[in-house]
Amino acid sequence: MVAITLPDGTVQTHDAPVTGFKIAGAIGKGLAKAAVAIRVNGDLWDLTRAIEADAEIAIVTRETEEGRALLRHDAAHVMAEAVKALYPETQVTIGPAIEHGFYYDFSRKTPFTPEDLEKIEREMHAIVARDEAIAREVWEREKAIQFFKDQGEHYKAEIIEAIPVKEDVTLYRQGDFIDLCRGPHLPSTGKLGKGFKLMKLAGAYWRGDSRNEMLQRIYGTAWENEKELKAHLFRLEEAAKRDHRRLGREMDLFHIQEEAVGSIFWHPKGWTLYRMLEAYIRRRLDQADYVEVRTPELVDRMLWERSGHWEKFREHMFTAESEERTLALKPMNCPGHVQIFRQGLKSYRDLPLRMAEFGCCHRNEPSGALHGLMRVRAFTQDDAHIFCTQAQITEETKAFCTLLLSVYKDFGFEDVVVKFADRPDVRAGEDAVWDEAEQALRTATEATGLEISMNPGEGAFYGPKLEFVLRDAIGREWQCGTLQVDFVLPERLDANYVGEDGGKHRPVMLHRAILGSIERFIGVLIEHYAGRLPIWLAPTQVVVATITNESDAYAREVCETLRKAGLRAELDLRNEKINYKVREHSLAKTPLLLAIGSREAENHTVSLRRLGGKDQESLALEEAVARLSAEAAAPGL
């Protein structure tokens, strides 16, 4: 008798060993059809594997993240079978599931081509159509090594040789193809369905070591059905259109060049956008009773050693030598803020002290990981640290979350996911301190009433944190804001305040950011709006463009009037046709264009065109200025 306990507590009893398929079928035909694997006492198993003892189980379906990962892993195996069928001389190496897809690395003398990808994809569909059974087999280690050597699969043999002696290995057979894998897998290739597509070719060194052979990597994407595949491909197409690097060029915002890897050259329009963003946040911080400070960028390593950053973060820090001293460019602002807090005697009456800085930080990111504005080596944070008592953590957390969500709403983001990240493997501080910090943040988070999901092991090295994740216009997620509870750094850097009892006490340090990296947030904004920024953020809010040169004088008057009203206006007097000017300024994503011809000059009016609109509206100049000034006002003014 085998007792199977379901997630809702229901118990199924079976007279003999039972498979996940049978368990799912007993619950319902729909579940059996959607099932791709089963969790047995927490471990992921094949649906066809027999459960021989009492167990707690959960059915994994194809539309879950776990289910999609399994589908993607199977897609990699089906691709490997297709490659071996078409190009038998090829060796297969490693093929995992990754976010949104999968890849497999192959060793082949002849380079694959885009045409090869089309052939491989067709063969994959044929394998799926044959609905080959996928069977799990357990082999002796030495037998498996010899089998793959006999097949000419030396990479697979090398992987197995790294497995401890006398340990059995798991292989999976589908049709005539056998691959090394821990599993689990789908019951048959037909369960994969048609929701996959091969995407691109790349190179990759064996085991990631440049001293080894360069392999050929084929990337693909796989989803639970064709509808989700099409939706993903549409998102990719939209993402390409919204790429902030391309739009940054078209809008003349910034550029990057090899002489300053990972740093941004801001053009006048881009720097205007940057300043508008910074001015907005500064105004919101002023309203929330933050004080703004500025700390040095180049600091002696002794401070970083005391803070713990030298030990935990050294490989990401840029250093310099001067007068036999080692200095480091700050990767973060927190130790500097503690130094300001320590100047002079602080009382409990001074707390909470909310200390903000638009701090320029540097981190030595790998060059291969850099990506436009999204990942850079030099960036500025809208950083702040709240020094408070333990009793103030909850109220400060609630106030910060209210501020953050209000800011995101002003920028057009109302779909925000909040994640609780607890202690990482590499951390500073004793477990008892972490217990206290995690409980304090958990209590504060519950008081906010926000819905929270867990992100295990992803806390900062000095404390647990909340991560605020935005969803953009095409459903992508961007982690921007954070709130971290830190009991460690005030202890390490000897920060104190005098309590009501007259004794010395350690403050709690809340590390918090709303935008995070300003550079990255600008990249997110550009892609979210596809360059069509809200009028209040647009570097150029309105262009005054002439239809004929006879109206130049009036166009200058209009532009000057707009500027005096506080609008960021530009003048276009070029001897070009108005349609050409409209197209050019549309490409630059200018939200408003005022066309000025002889009729407008005579009547003291303007013809208003909006970005993306086909119609134009004739307005008296005074009315146009009043309306556009109201539209262009920044939130909160």
DAKA-V270376 format. One line per field, one symbol per residue. phi: phi as a letter, one per 30 degrees, with the letter a starting at -180 (. if undefined). Layout:
BEGIN
phi->???
END
This chain:
BEGIN
phi->.ccccdedjdcccbdbebcdeddddddldddddddbabcchjcdbdddddccbeacbbdccdddddddddedddddddddddddddbeddcccbbcdbeiaabbcbcaddddbeddddddddddddddddhddccdbccdedddededdddicddddddddddeeicdbccbcbiccbbdadidbddaddddicdbadcacacadehicddcddcccccbbbbdaddddddddddddddddcedddddddchcaabbddbeibccddedddddedddddddedddedcicccbbcdccbeeedddddjdddcbedccdbbcahibccbdddaceddddddeddidcceddcdccccadcdcbbddeddcdahddbbcbaccddabccbdddceddddddddddedddeddcjcccbccbccceddcacjdedddedddddddddddddiddbccbeicdddcldbcccccccdcidcbdcdbbbcbcddeddchcbbcdedicdbdddccdbbcdiddeddddddedechiddeedceecdbcccddbddcedddddddddddddjddcbcbcddbddddddddddddiddbbcdbbdddddchbbcccceicccbbcbdedddddddddddddeid
END
